[in-house]
Amino acid sequence: ISGKKLYINKCQSCHGEKGEVLTGFSRAINDLNLEDFEITIRDYNNGSYDRGTAFSMLPYAALMSKDDVKNVYVYLQSINQTEKKETPKN
C-alpha cells in the first residue's frame, strides 16, 4: 500500500499509470528489475545519472529511502502482473 501511495503521489505524473514510458518525457520503469531500480535511484542521488530529464527526477530520488524504492517496485510489478494475467490469449 505504501508503494502504491508513493507511486501515485510522486511518480505517476511523469511515468504514467503503470510505469510505461511517456513519449519524450520519461523512460519506462515497469520493466526494470529491482537491482536496476535501486541503482538508478542511487545514481540520481550521487549525481552520476545525468541524461534526459534527470534534473526533474533528482528531488524525488532524494526523498526515497531504500524501502520506498522497493515498495514502488513491488507495486509496479503487482499491477503489471495483474494486467498480464487478465489479458485474454487469442
C-alpha positions in Angstrom: 0.0 0.0 0.0 2.8 2.4 0.8 4.4 1.8 -2.7 1.0 2.5 -4.3 0.5 5.7 -2.5 4.1 6.9 -3.2 3.9 6.0 -6.8 0.5 7.7 -7.4 1.5 10.8 -5.5 5.1 11.2 -6.7 5.8 9.1 -9.8 2.6 8.6 -11.8 2.5 12.1 -13.3 5.8 11.5 -15.2 6.0 7.7 -15.5 2.3 7.0 -16.3 -0.3 4.9 -14.6 1.7 1.7 -14.9 5.3 2.8 -15.2 5.1 2.9 -19.0 7.1 5.4 -21.0 5.6 8.9 -21.6 7.0 9.7 -25.0 9.6 12.4 -24.9 9.4 12.8 -21.1 10.4 9.8 -19.2 11.6 6.2 -19.6 9.6 3.1 -18.9 10.2 1.9 -15.4 7.8 -1.0 -15.3 10.2 -3.4 -16.9 13.3 -2.7 -14.7 14.4 -5.3 -12.2 14.8 -4.4 -8.6 18.6 -4.0 -8.8 18.3 -1.6 -11.8 15.6 0.3 -10.0 17.8 0.7 -6.9 20.9 1.6 -8.9 19.1 4.2 -10.9 17.8 6.0 -7.7 21.2 5.7 -6.1 22.9 7.2 -9.2 20.4 10.1 -9.3 21.4 10.8 -5.7 25.1 10.7 -6.2 25.0 12.7 -9.4 26.2 10.0 -11.8 22.9 9.7 -13.7 22.5 12.7 -15.9 20.6 12.0 -19.1 17.3 13.1 -20.5 15.2 14.9 -17.9 17.3 13.6 -14.9 17.2 17.1 -13.3 13.5 16.8 -12.8 13.8 13.4 -11.1 16.5 14.3 -8.6 14.2 15.9 -6.0 12.0 12.8 -6.0 15.0 10.4 -5.8 16.4 12.3 -2.8 13.2 11.7 -0.9 13.2 7.9 -1.4 14.6 5.5 1.1 15.7 2.0 0.0 12.4 0.7 1.4 10.4 3.3 -0.7 12.2 2.2 -3.8 11.4 -1.5 -3.1 7.8 -0.7 -2.3 7.3 1.2 -5.5 9.0 -1.6 -7.4 6.7 -4.2 -5.8 3.6 -2.1 -6.5 4.5 -1.7 -10.2 5.2 -5.4 -10.5 1.9 -6.2 -9.0 -0.2 -4.0 -11.2 1.6 -5.1 -14.3 1.4 -8.8 -13.5 -2.3 -8.5 -12.9 -2.8 -6.9 -16.3 -0.8 -9.7 -18.0 -2.8 -12.4 -16.3 -6.1 -10.7 -17.2 -5.2 -10.3 -20.9 -7.1 -13.0 -22.9 -5.0 -15.0 -25.3 -6.3 -15.5 -28.8 
